Amino acid sequence: MMRLLTILLMLLPFSAKAEGARMVLDCQVTTRCDATGACEPADQPRQIELAPQDIDADGVGTYGVSEADQESEAQALSRTGPYVWTDATGVRHSLTLTSEETAIALSQDFNNGAQTYAAYVLFMNCTVTL
């Protein structure tokens, strides 16, 4: 994780330089867990693109998020996350880079049509491109 942080900080040391720089995560979901804690193996590709919009030197601020032809605006607490956003369908997402090659995504659906709460956690192996 330190290596990833070092790379990110070296490439994006100042917010002015960071504006417009994109980070693409090409991930493979390895495990999916539901809100009850039941987990099962998964094999699903997922690509997420993060584009800084208004961030400070530590990566705190607003990012554009693109995934599966949907674009949203995320808030982040650092360059490695958590990134938090709500997509066009009302599902809340949180993404955190947990190492140089792994990430965790949490999705919460409060409006899934059945008047019930649905949530899941994805454990992913990722390649990060800056």
VMD Tcl script that draws the C-alpha trace (Angstrom):
set ca {
  {0.00 0.00 0.00}
  {2.87 2.35 0.73}
  {4.16 1.84 -2.80}
  {0.77 2.76 -4.26}
  {0.56 5.83 -2.04}
  {4.08 6.86 -3.01}
  {3.34 6.47 -6.72}
  {0.10 8.42 -6.43}
  {1.71 11.17 -4.41}
  {4.68 11.45 -6.77}
  {2.47 11.65 -9.82}
  {-0.08 13.99 -8.30}
  {1.75 16.14 -5.75}
  {-0.27 19.33 -6.16}
  {-3.98 19.80 -6.72}
  {-3.37 21.98 -9.77}
  {-1.33 19.22 -11.36}
  {-3.82 16.56 -10.24}
  {-6.78 18.22 -11.94}
  {-7.58 16.20 -15.05}
  {-5.31 13.25 -14.17}
  {-7.32 10.03 -14.25}
  {-6.96 6.76 -12.40}
  {-8.45 3.65 -14.02}
  {-9.07 0.53 -11.96}
  {-9.39 -2.67 -14.01}
  {-10.70 -5.09 -11.42}
  {-11.79 -8.68 -11.10}
  {-14.34 -9.32 -8.36}
  {-13.18 -12.37 -6.40}
  {-15.71 -12.51 -3.55}
  {-19.21 -11.08 -3.07}
  {-20.79 -10.82 0.39}
  {-24.39 -9.84 1.11}
  {-25.79 -7.80 3.99}
  {-26.20 -10.93 6.14}
  {-22.48 -11.70 5.88}
  {-22.93 -14.63 3.52}
  {-20.07 -14.68 1.00}
  {-19.53 -16.56 -2.23}
  {-16.78 -16.67 -4.83}
  {-17.28 -14.34 -7.78}
  {-15.71 -13.92 -11.18}
  {-16.85 -10.57 -12.57}
  {-14.87 -7.84 -14.29}
  {-15.37 -4.27 -13.13}
  {-13.75 -1.12 -14.46}
  {-13.94 2.15 -12.56}
  {-12.45 5.44 -13.71}
  {-11.78 8.22 -11.21}
  {-11.06 11.74 -12.46}
  {-10.07 14.46 -9.97}
  {-12.25 17.56 -10.25}
  {-11.62 19.68 -7.16}
  {-9.08 18.10 -4.81}
  {-6.37 19.24 -2.45}
  {-2.75 18.05 -2.27}
  {-3.79 14.98 -0.26}
  {-6.47 13.92 -2.73}
  {-9.37 15.06 -0.56}
  {-12.26 16.43 -2.58}
  {-14.49 15.77 -5.56}
  {-13.91 13.18 -8.30}
  {-15.82 12.17 -11.39}
  {-16.62 8.45 -11.39}
  {-17.32 6.51 -14.59}
  {-18.47 2.92 -14.52}
  {-20.57 0.88 -16.95}
  {-21.57 3.94 -18.99}
  {-22.73 5.79 -15.86}
  {-21.12 8.95 -14.58}
  {-21.42 10.25 -11.03}
  {-19.68 12.65 -8.70}
  {-17.80 11.19 -5.72}
  {-16.32 12.64 -2.56}
  {-13.00 11.24 -1.34}
  {-11.05 11.46 1.89}
  {-7.70 10.61 0.25}
  {-6.22 9.37 -3.03}
  {-6.89 5.78 -1.91}
  {-10.42 6.43 -0.70}
  {-12.88 5.95 0.47}
  {-14.59 7.36 -2.62}
  {-18.33 7.73 -1.94}
  {-21.05 8.38 -4.53}
  {-24.66 7.71 -5.44}
  {-25.36 6.44 -8.95}
  {-28.28 7.36 -11.22}
  {-30.41 4.53 -9.81}
  {-29.99 5.75 -6.21}
  {-27.51 3.07 -5.13}
  {-24.81 4.38 -2.77}
  {-21.27 3.18 -3.44}
  {-18.04 3.32 -1.48}
  {-14.67 2.26 -2.90}
  {-11.38 1.93 -1.04}
  {-8.01 0.82 -2.41}
  {-6.68 -1.61 0.18}
  {-3.26 -2.36 -1.36}
  {-1.39 -1.96 -4.63}
  {-3.53 -4.69 -6.17}
  {-6.75 -4.93 -4.14}
  {-9.86 -2.89 -3.43}
  {-13.14 -3.20 -1.55}
  {-16.43 -1.85 -2.87}
  {-19.60 -1.48 -0.81}
  {-22.99 -0.88 -2.45}
  {-26.16 0.01 -0.56}
  {-29.56 0.03 -2.27}
  {-32.29 1.75 -0.27}
  {-34.68 1.95 -3.22}
  {-34.64 -1.56 -4.66}
  {-38.38 -1.71 -5.32}
  {-39.15 -4.28 -2.63}
  {-39.12 -1.65 0.15}
  {-36.23 -3.54 1.72}
  {-32.61 -2.67 2.20}
  {-30.07 -4.46 0.02}
  {-26.30 -4.25 0.35}
  {-23.23 -6.13 -0.74}
  {-19.46 -5.96 -0.43}
  {-17.12 -6.84 -3.28}
  {-13.52 -7.91 -2.78}
  {-11.50 -7.19 -5.92}
  {-8.08 -7.68 -7.45}
  {-7.22 -4.62 -9.54}
  {-4.69 -3.17 -11.89}
  {-4.36 0.58 -11.41}
  {-3.44 2.79 -14.36}
  {-2.63 6.46 -13.87}
}
mol new
graphics top color blue
foreach p $ca { graphics top sphere $p radius 0.5 }
foreach p [lrange $ca 0 end-1] q [lrange $ca 1 end] { graphics top cylinder $p $q radius 0.2 }
display resetview
